C-alpha cells in the first residue's frame, strides 16, 4: 500500500512544521539524557556535553577577552553541572541552568583575576569606576586624573565605547549589538582606543 504525503499551503509552512518537529525531538532527547545522567549514567552526561559544548564555548567566548580561559571555564561548568545535577528539578531547564553555572563561574573568575593581577583593560576599568574621594594612593590618583584628560581627547564614539565596556561592564556581545558593528570591528576599536590612551598617559597628556 502506498502512502501519499499531501502538502497544504506553501513550502514555508511545511518547513516550519519540520523545524518544530526537529526542535521537539532535540528537547525530548535532552530530557532523556538528563534523566539517565541523574541516575548515574556517565555516557548520557557525555552526550549532553557533546550536545552543548559548542554553544557553551561560544557564550563564554563572547564574554571574555582571554580565549585561553574559555576551555577551562567550559570544562569547569560541566564538572559543576555533573556534581550538582541532582539539584536540577526540571530536566527541560537544563540548558538555562547550565548557562547560569557558566555565568557564575565566569563572574568569580573575573573577580579573582582582578584581585590577583589586573590586566591593562581591567585596571582601566578600575580607574574609570573609581571615586576621587575613595582614599586612593597618590600615584593612582595622578594616573586617574591624566586618564580623564586623555579620554576627553578621544572622539565621542570612542568615549562612549570605553565607558560602556570598562565603566558599565557591557560584554563584547552586548556592546556589539548596542553599537551595531561586527565583533572583529569592535575588538579592533577597543585595542586602538587603549593604544591611544596608553600613549597619551605616557606623554602626560
C-alpha positions as semicolon CSV with decimal commas, in nm:
position;residue;x (nm);y (nm);z (nm)
1;X;0,000;0,000;0,000
2;X;0,135;0,339;-0,098
3;X;0,104;0,647;0,118
4;X;0,088;0,991;-0,040
5;X;0,204;1,298;0,152
6;X;-0,033;1,583;0,084
7;X;0,108;1,934;0,121
8;X;-0,132;2,213;0,207
9;X;-0,028;2,575;0,169
10;X;0,322;2,684;0,074
11;X;0,658;2,519;0,134
12;X;0,733;2,756;0,419
13;X;0,457;2,605;0,628
14;X;0,599;2,257;0,572
15;X;0,947;2,381;0,663
16;X;0,818;2,534;0,984
17;X;0,647;2,208;1,074
18;X;0,963;2,006;1,019
19;X;1,167;2,256;1,220
20;X;0,921;2,230;1,509
21;X;0,934;1,850;1,499
22;X;1,315;1,853;1,497
23;X;1,327;2,100;1,786
24;X;1,086;1,889;1,991
25;X;1,288;1,575;1,925
26;X;1,605;1,750;2,043
27;X;1,425;1,864;2,358
28;X;1,299;1,511;2,423
29;X;1,649;1,369;2,381
30;X;1,795;1,622;2,626
31;X;1,529;1,537;2,885
32;X;1,602;1,168;2,842
33;X;1,979;1,222;2,875
34;X;1,934;1,436;3,187
35;X;1,710;1,172;3,347
36;X;1,964;0,899;3,273
37;X;2,257;1,112;3,392
38;X;2,081;1,188;3,720
39;X;2,067;0,811;3,776
40;X;2,445;0,795;3,734
41;X;2,474;0,722;3,362
42;X;2,808;0,881;3,267
43;X;2,759;0,817;2,894
44;X;2,431;1,007;2,898
45;X;2,607;1,307;3,052
46;X;2,879;1,280;2,787
47;X;2,603;1,311;2,526
48;X;2,489;1,630;2,700
49;X;2,843;1,764;2,691
50;X;2,876;1,697;2,319
51;X;2,534;1,850;2,256
52;X;2,602;2,175;2,442
53;X;2,978;2,227;2,438
54;X;2,993;2,443;2,123
55;X;2,711;2,671;2,241
56;X;2,864;2,699;2,586
57;X;3,208;2,787;2,448
58;X;3,050;3,049;2,221
59;X;2,867;3,201;2,520
60;X;3,190;3,223;2,720
61;X;3,400;3,349;2,428
62;X;3,163;3,644;2,382
63;X;3,214;3,747;2,743
64;X;3,590;3,733;2,794
65;X;3,888;3,880;2,610
66;X;4,102;3,585;2,716
67;X;4,043;3,293;2,479
68;X;4,270;3,070;2,687
69;X;4,012;3,084;2,967
70;X;3,721;2,959;2,755
71;X;3,816;2,589;2,754
72;X;3,893;2,587;3,127
73;X;3,567;2,760;3,215
74;X;3,362;2,533;2,986
75;X;3,517;2,225;3,139
76;X;3,461;2,355;3,491
77;X;3,098;2,432;3,405
78;X;3,033;2,073;3,303
79;X;3,214;1,940;3,611
80;X;2,993;2,152;3,838
81;X;2,683;2,052;3,640
82;X;2,763;1,682;3,684
83;X;2,825;1,726;4,056
84;X;2,503;1,923;4,112
85;X;2,279;1,751;3,860
86;X;2,066;1,603;4,137
87;X;1,959;1,958;4,233
88;X;1,805;2,027;3,889
89;X;1,432;1,976;3,938
90;X;1,320;2,018;3,576
91;X;1,526;1,829;3,312
92;X;1,381;2,056;3,042
93;X;1,551;2,352;3,211
94;X;1,899;2,201;3,172
95;X;2,017;2,449;2,907
96;X;1,935;2,762;3,109
97;X;2,066;2,600;3,426
98;X;2,397;2,525;3,251
99;X;2,430;2,887;3,135
100;X;2,365;3,010;3,491
101;X;2,651;2,792;3,618
102;X;2,881;2,925;3,345
103;X;2,781;3,286;3,422
104;X;2,860;3,246;3,791
105;X;3,194;3,076;3,724
106;X;3,290;3,348;3,476
107;X;3,199;3,624;3,723
108;X;3,403;3,460;4,000
109;X;3,695;3,405;3,764
110;X;3,699;3,770;3,656
111;X;3,684;3,890;4,017
112;X;3,969;3,659;4,113
113;X;4,182;3,780;3,822
114;X;4,116;4,141;3,914
115;X;4,225;4,081;4,274
116;X;4,540;3,888;4,186
117;X;4,690;4,077;3,895
118;X;4,471;4,313;3,692
119;X;4,535;4,323;3,320
120;X;4,555;4,660;3,149
121;X;4,184;4,658;3,047
122;X;4,079;4,557;3,399
123;X;4,299;4,827;3,553
124;X;4,147;5,078;3,316
125;X;3,800;4,968;3,429
126;X;3,901;5,010;3,793
127;X;4,032;5,360;3,731
128;X;3,726;5,468;3,533
129;X;3,497;5,342;3,806
130;X;3,692;5,496;4,095
131;X;3,560;5,778;4,307
132;X;3,822;6,055;4,353
133;X;3,729;6,069;4,724
134;X;3,786;5,699;4,796
135;X;4,128;5,745;4,956
136;X;4,334;5,617;4,661
137;X;4,709;5,648;4,676
138;X;4,861;5,950;4,506
139;X;5,017;5,756;4,218
140;X;4,687;5,601;4,111
141;X;4,503;5,927;4,167
142;X;4,752;6,106;3,941
143;X;4,707;5,835;3,677
144;X;4,330;5,868;3,703
145;X;4,350;6,245;3,656
146;X;4,566;6,203;3,345
147;X;4,338;5,927;3,215
148;X;4,033;6,151;3,239
149;X;4,211;6,424;3,047
150;X;4,315;6,173;2,782
151;X;3,960;6,042;2,750
152;X;3,840;6,391;2,663
153;X;4,082;6,395;2,369
154;X;3,913;6,091;2,212
155;X;3,613;6,109;1,981
156;X;3,262;6,098;2,126
157;X;3,219;5,749;1,982
158;X;3,541;5,629;2,146
159;X;3,446;5,779;2,482
160;X;3,105;5,613;2,470
161;X;3,251;5,275;2,376
162;X;3,507;5,287;2,658
163;X;3,250;5,398;2,915
164;X;3,007;5,122;2,822
165;X;3,269;4,848;2,816
166;X;3,500;4,943;3,103
167;X;3,275;5,165;3,311
168;X;2,933;4,998;3,284
169;X;3,051;4,641;3,231
170;X;2,891;4,568;2,893
171;X;3,002;4,234;2,748
172;X;3,154;4,231;2,399
173;X;2,835;4,072;2,268
174;X;2,611;4,335;2,430
175;X;2,836;4,621;2,318
176;X;2,848;4,488;1,962
177;X;2,467;4,490;1,948
178;X;2,443;4,834;2,109
179;X;2,684;4,988;1,858
180;X;2,562;4,786;1,559
181;X;2,907;4,668;1,450
182;X;3,080;4,334;1,396
183;X;3,268;4,158;1,675
184;X;3,602;4,187;1,493
185;X;3,547;4,560;1,432
186;X;3,467;4,615;1,800
187;X;3,776;4,435;1,929
188;X;3,999;4,629;1,688
189;X;3,846;4,958;1,800
190;X;3,893;4,875;2,168
191;X;4,254;4,786;2,106
192;X;4,310;5,110;1,914
193;X;4,146;5,316;2,190
194;X;4,365;5,150;2,453
195;X;4,676;5,228;2,250
196;X;4,574;5,594;2,220
197;X;4,507;5,621;2,592
198;X;4,836;5,449;2,678
199;X;5,032;5,684;2,452
200;X;4,850;5,986;2,594
201;X;4,913;5,880;2,955
202;X;5,280;5,814;2,883
203;X;5,308;6,166;2,740
204;X;5,137;6,310;3,045
205;X;4,856;6,418;2,808
